């Protein structure tokens, strides 16, 4: 995309210069790159290994834990192979970003007893109402920053106990995938505040596992990883990995940061004045700041942490770039990306007569209906596949508009900074987003915001930089809203909300009544 300089943060490596390695573990890919000690990506060091999440007809979305570990190892092999002259004296730090909400059960010998469940696994949705009957969701939301939902650990643990009772009993410890990475690489089982904060089992104010939910679930705290102390680093790779990666022999690995928090930091959104709007496979709109967790939180939003001093609040969509890809493949649209972009740009706003409910992977913000499913309404014999794609892009933007309304209560009129591969690849979608939101939307020039954010936080903890908020972040093009298009989209949003109430809220509430 010509208006965003992809090399804005790239610099040539200098022989012998100190550097940091970023390992960014996402749901659909593993990425790694080298950075200098002020957060500039070193040119040609970047590697990306894509993967597919295994889905099932009943809502499963999982990875094989051992293969996922192997993918991380191969990414590290590849990034180090790109710098054959790199020495152990050069690599001082490793910053790690990892996708939030994952859950895997580990046996006493360290082997995985369960698949690695991702945030998109909705099979625990029927257990959400049980949690709501047993506990005050509003009070739990205040303490943990999380609603009861299939993406979080409480519902997942109840579901695993019922579906895999034998394996459940044999689990010695439940952990996030980043915890498993550190356990395998270093033999230590500690989790960061950031990773724990997005489980739905963590008290955001006391910074400990939530005692009330543990009692409710009948789960001993010993079954969970210890919470790492502030500034925790790992060093001393196990022998097999020390031999495999001698360049990392002297590096200090920072405890993992959740990918959403890393994305905010890397995109230059580390204060209340800027909100990060990201569309990758999924989507999110978030504000990060240094300070306490909110005493009260709008029910549409969640609150997690970047570390013990920084909170991050926002909303997340389960469908973003993944829905775009599904549409493109299923509707067999134009294969050439540039031609597809031009064709989408010729369509008028909300002129297709369609309403899409973009819940192919269930709903998180703002209604938290994990069992919600997607719908395309208004189809006729005249409807063209390209119009369906355009309607889906607009539909995702409508959901972001609802998140923004709630987020304005926490960070009023924050500047909107966009990142993520989906918006970088589609100026049409970015303009649609600005028109729907009615606010300017500026692209971050950081090519890999989560990777950069993980490194910046590691550099801050090591004293290499004063604060992540002080590091300048180059920005790209600003997309400004058109008032007439905004008004047309306002009507489209109201229409989507009407169908949402009829098809999602009503249907879900009816199913809950039948269950009770």
Helices and strands as residue ranges (DSSP letters): E 10-11, E 19-25, E 29-35, E 41-42, E 47-50, E 54-55, E 61-63, H 65-81, E 91-98, E 104-106, E 116-117, G 125-127, H 128-134, H 137-144, H 153-163, H 165-170, E 173-175, H 177-186, E 190-191, H 193-197, E 202-203, E 208-209, H 211-217, G 221-223, E 226-227, E 233-234, H 239-244, G 246-248, E 252-254, E 257-258, H 259-266, E 274-279, E 283-290, E 302-305, E 310-317, H 321-330, H 337-345, E 355-357, E 375-377, H 385-407, E 415-419, H 421-425, H 427-437, E 441-444, H 449-461, G 468-470, E 475-479, H 483-500, I 501-505, H 506-515
